[in-house]
Amino acid sequence: MLISGTLQDSDPNPTEVRVEALIYGYVRDDLADGRSDELEDAMTSLAQSAGFCFAATFHESTPGDGTAFAELTAELKRADAHHVVVPSLDHLAGQTIPRDLLIAKLAHEAAAQIWAVEH
């Protein structure tokens, strides 16, 4: 989204303000294989190339726990953000809730779209 305008109507130099949508990362640490930094770098690169502002990564440290996923959903709603990036869709699988239901939950509760580094 690009918003152009002036700070004051009398300002002879228009100011351009670029507002980038927020995107949050989600990683299951059990799938990261010690590559969390590398995966986060890849997610950040994808976010930047798509024109997003990468805000933070939520790490699911206990397989099947879902705590980080719940925190991610709450943060998306709080920040009025609508984008999530994952290293692969596998990071949304293997929980007690099937992947398709997790994706639907993000879409329903936060109007979120999922971006994956690897398809």
C-alpha positions in Angstrom: 0.0 0.0 0.0 1.4 3.4 -0.9 0.1 6.5 0.7 1.1 9.8 -0.9 0.4 13.2 0.4 1.8 16.1 2.3 2.4 16.6 6.0 0.8 20.0 5.7 -1.2 21.5 2.9 1.2 24.5 2.8 4.2 22.2 2.5 5.7 22.7 -1.0 7.5 19.3 -0.9 5.1 16.4 -1.0 6.1 13.6 1.3 5.7 10.0 0.3 5.0 7.5 3.0 5.2 3.8 2.3 3.1 1.6 4.5 4.0 -2.1 4.3 1.6 -4.8 5.6 2.9 -6.8 8.5 3.7 -10.5 8.0 4.5 -13.0 10.8 6.5 -16.2 10.6 5.6 -19.5 12.2 8.1 -22.3 12.6 7.8 -25.7 14.3 11.2 -26.2 15.9 11.0 -30.0 15.6 11.1 -29.6 11.8 13.8 -26.9 11.7 16.6 -29.4 12.3 18.7 -26.7 14.0 18.3 -24.4 11.0 16.0 -21.9 12.6 18.2 -18.9 11.6 18.4 -20.1 8.0 14.6 -20.7 7.8 13.9 -17.3 9.4 16.3 -15.6 6.9 14.4 -17.3 4.0 11.0 -16.2 5.4 12.3 -12.7 5.8 13.6 -12.6 2.3 10.3 -13.8 0.9 8.4 -11.3 2.9 10.6 -8.4 1.8 10.5 -9.5 -1.9 6.7 -9.6 -1.6 6.6 -6.1 -0.1 5.8 -7.0 3.5 7.3 -5.8 6.8 8.5 -8.9 8.6 7.4 -8.5 12.2 8.3 -11.6 14.2 8.5 -15.4 14.2 6.5 -17.6 16.4 8.3 -20.8 17.3 6.3 -23.9 18.3 8.9 -25.5 20.6 6.8 -28.5 21.8 5.4 -30.7 19.0 1.6 -30.8 19.1 1.3 -28.1 21.8 -0.2 -25.3 19.7 0.7 -22.6 22.1 2.7 -20.6 19.6 0.0 -21.0 17.0 -2.6 -19.6 19.4 -0.3 -16.7 20.2 0.3 -16.1 16.5 -3.5 -16.0 15.9 -4.0 -13.6 18.8 -1.2 -11.3 17.5 -2.6 -11.3 14.0 -5.9 -10.1 15.4 -4.3 -7.6 17.7 -2.1 -6.1 15.0 -4.8 -6.3 12.3 -2.3 -8.3 10.3 -3.3 -10.8 7.6 -0.2 -12.6 6.4 1.8 -15.6 7.8 4.9 -17.0 6.2 6.1 -20.6 6.9 9.2 -22.4 5.7 6.9 -25.0 4.2 3.3 -26.1 4.7 4.6 -29.0 6.7 5.1 -26.5 9.6 1.3 -26.3 9.8 0.9 -30.1 9.9 1.5 -32.6 12.6 -0.3 -30.8 15.3 -3.3 -32.3 17.1 -5.4 -30.3 14.5 -4.9 -31.2 10.8 -3.1 -28.6 8.6 -6.2 -27.7 6.6 -8.1 -26.8 9.7 -5.2 -24.7 11.0 -5.1 -22.8 7.7 -8.9 -22.4 7.9 -8.6 -21.1 11.5 -6.1 -18.4 10.4 -8.3 -17.4 7.5 -11.5 -17.3 9.6 -10.2 -15.7 12.8 -7.6 -13.3 11.3 -8.4 -13.2 7.6 -4.8 -14.4 7.1 -3.2 -15.6 3.9 -0.4 -18.2 4.2 2.9 -17.8 2.3 5.3 -20.7 2.0 9.0 -20.5 1.2 8.9 -24.0 -0.2 5.7 -25.1 -1.9 
